[in-house]
């Protein structure tokens, strides 16, 4: 399952978080937990530090969203 198919309704929020326009963990914590679970299911291991984990999630979002944009 891809990020695009899993979070189709939330792509605008994910783009905003990837662009630094908002903090997903603060603005939409439920969505943030779902995104964490999505990446954990893909085998990504996160840090013990919430700040580092958030930065890693944002980097992963940027990478995956670029793939989505290049598909169009």
C-alpha positions, 0 to 999 in steps of 0.5 A, a space after each residue: 500500500 502506498 502513501 497516496 492510496 492509504 492517505 488519499 483524503 489527507 494528502 493536503 495535511 501531509 503536504 503541509 507538514 512536509 513543507 513545514 507549514 504545520 506540525 502534524 503531531 500537534 495539529 492532527 495527532 490521530 493522523 500522525 499516529 496513523 502515519 507512524 503506524 503506516 511507516 512501522 508496518 513498512 519496517 521503519 524503526 523510529 527513535 526514542 526521542 519524539 523530536 527525532 522521530 517527527 523529523 524522520 517522519 517528515 523526511 519520509 513524507 517528503 520522499 513519498 510525496 515527491 514520488 506521488 507528484 512525479 506520478 502525475 
